Amino acid sequence: MENIRKSFHSKPEASVINYRLTGERVNEDSWESLLIRCSDEADLSKVITNWGRRAENGEKFMKFIHLSDLHIGKRVNEFSMLEDQKYILAQILELVERERADGVILAGDLYDKPVPPAEAVRVLDVFLTRLAEMGVPVFAVSGNHDSAERVAFGAQLFSSRGVYLSPVYDGKVESISLTDCFGEVRVYLLPFVKPAAVRHVFESEEIDSYEDAVRTAVEHMEIDPSVRNVLVAHQFVTGAARCESEEILVGGLDNVDAAVFDGFDYVALGHLHSPQHVGRETVRYCGTPLKYSFSEAEQEKSVTVAELKKKGDVEIRRIPLKPLRDMRRIRGTYMEVTDRAFYQDTNTEDYVQITLTDEEDVPDGLQKLRVIYPNLMRLEYDNRRTRESGNVSGACEVEQKSELELFGEFYELQNNQAMSEKQEAFVRELIRKVQERG
């Protein structure tokens, strides 16, 4: 390592990447920061080569690859997505190397469950290790699907290799500092927070909602408005569009106004599966790298690239991803969808939802269709019988149910559990007040 240090200082190409370290010149502090991230000479050489190529191409800004909602270990309609996740993460690694990124952001829901299966842990371990070997810093926060404690395990150790993990929220959100020719960039890692967690830390403050919680957390960060500030967070921002594969709270109780993030130059959000911005362009969800529900079938999945130039100048673009297997909807009669001419130019290994329009159900239709479409996830019928059944019997049932019963069914559908006695009492009282006003 010392040989590379001396060689680098003595060679003319040192000037090519000076700005990547300090903006002006290489000094000992910059070297110590770089050497900590690199475990050996090969690692250091990769970082130097990467920075040198970008400098020669005139790229003098901070470039982040924004990812979120990997949901590693997820099962969709009982199909494991691990093989697809390994494939897409390998594709992302190639993209990171090709783009010569200065950092990779993981905005929550690294795993699909708080206690992920062992194979899911191995998949994330391989991904993070490869990024560390490439010398690319990682900035990751825990999401609502993650265990904040498990994600935070070993955070101090990982940070020595440039993998920065959000701690369990304790009221302190310290920044990680990076430097380019435009000066300093500070990255803040805010894990998914609930009102109770923030209220526990700041007992004297009034915190009744998710917006109160996030606003309080942001207000207690030491943000310097003279430098470029990046926030990585995992919350629902009011006005964003949802997909059916996401968890929601009834009545929008988890909403956070985008104005809460006005102090940041770029807000890298996770939680929602569709790529989109909310309010200004720089408050952004990157979406999932894979489709996790058929409501996302028409989407093109991608990664978001955020390029921070001088203060106030952020350029954003998306790079499409190509999955191992797509997720598609197919519609037609049984004879149509099993005709070779119908499927011969498609990938029959894709995950599909088939809607048959036959008036009569096809005996053992699911198994027959899986001969052609082995990854058939869902089989539905759309015919006179199903439409009449849905419209007539459904309407009759609705008319016979009380407002409380209807709300209870809606709550259970959205949250996979029934309301508690306390919640039911609250809704009953709310309905009574509405009826009195009406």
C-alpha positions, 0 to 999 in steps of 0.5 A, a space after each residue: 500500500 505504501 508503494 502505491 501511495 509513493 508511486 501515486 504522489 510521484 506520477 503526473 496522473 495524480 493530478 487527474 484525480 486530485 479533485 476526487 479526493 479534496 477538490 484541490 490536492 491530495 493530502 494525508 487525511 484524504 489518503 487515510 480515508 481512502 486507505 481505510 476503505 481499501 483492504 489491499 493494493 488491488 482494491 486501491 488500484 481499482 479506486 484510483 483507476 475508476 476515479 482517473 477514468 472519470 476525471 479524463 471524461 470530465 466527470 467532476 461531480 458526485 454520482 449516486 446509484 439509488 436503489 431501494 426495496 430489494 425485498 431479498 427473500 421475497 415469495 410472490 404467490 408462493 414462488 421464490 424470487 431469490 434466483 431472480 434477485 441474484 440475477 438482477 443484483 449481478 446486473 446492478 453491479 455491472 451497472 455500478 462499475 460501468 457508471 463509475 459511481 461514487 456511492 450506492 444508496 439502499 433506501 430500505 427494505 433490504 429484506 422482505 422479512 424482519 427475520 430473513 432466511 439464511 439464503 437471503 442473508 447470503 445474497 445481500 452479503 455477496 452484493 455488499 462485499 462485491 461493492 466494497 471490493 470495488 471501492 464503492 461506498 454503500 449508504 443503507 437504511 432499514 425499512 419497515 420490512 427489516 429489523 432495524 437491529 439486525 440491519 444495524 449489526 456490525 455497522 461500525 465494522 462495516 463502515 471501515 470498508 465503506 459500507 454505512 448502515 443506519 443504526 437503530 434510531 436513537 435521536 442522532 443521525 450523523 452524516 457521512 462526508 464525501 468531497 468532490 471538486 464542488 466541495 462537500 456532500 453530506 449523506 444522512 441515514 434515517 431508518 424507517 421510523 414510527 411516531 412511538 420511536 421518535 416520541 420515546 427519544 424526544 418525550 417533551 415534543 408533541 409527536 402524534 403522527 408519522 409526519 410529526 415523527 419525521 419532521 422532529 427527526 429532521 429538525 434534530 439533524 445538524 444540516 449545513 445549508 451551505 453544502 450539498 445534503 443527501 437524505 436516505 429515508 424509507 417513508 410514505 410521502 403524501 401524493 405518491 402513487 402506490 402499488 398493491 404489493 406495498 403495505 399501507 396504513 388505513 386512512 393515510 396515517 403514514 403520510 409525510 409532507 414533502 416539505 419536511 425535506 426542504 433542507 436536502 438537495 436530494 432525498 433518496 426514498 424507499 417504500 414505494 415500488 413505482 419510480 416517481 418523484 413527489 413535489 420537486 424532482 429531487 424528492 424521489 422514489 427509485 422503485 423496486 428493481 423487480 416486479 413484485 405484483 401484477 399491478 406492476 406488470 406494465 412498469 419498466 424497472 430501473 435504477 435511478 442515477 443522481 448526479 450532484 454537481 454544484 449546490 442546487 444542480 442535480 441531474 437525475 436519470 433512469 437506467 432500465 433493468 432487464 429481469 431474468 423473468 418478466 411478470 406479464 398478464 395474458 388474456 384470452 380463451 383456453 384455445 387461444 393462449 395454448 395455440 403455439 402461434 400465441 406464445 412461440 415468440 414470447 418467454 414462456 418462463 416469465 411469471 404470468 397471470 392468465 385470465 381465461 374468457 371461456 364461458 365454462 371453466 377448464 377442468 384442471 386448467 391450472 396444471 394444463 396451462 403450466 405445461 406451457 407456462 411453468 411459472 403461471 402464478 395466477 389463473 382467473 376467469 372473466 366471463 358472464 358468470 364471474 361478472 354477474 357473481 361479482 356484481 349481483 351477489 357482491 352488491 347484495 352482500 354490501 347492502 346487508 352489512 353495517 359500516 363497521 363490518 365493511 370497514 373491518 373487512 377493508 382493514 383486514 384486506 389491507 393489513 392481513 389482520 383484524 382490528 383490535 378491540 381498541 381500534 374497533 371502538 375508535 372506528 365505531 365512535 368515528 362512524 357515530 360522529 359522522 352519522 350525527 353530522 349527516 
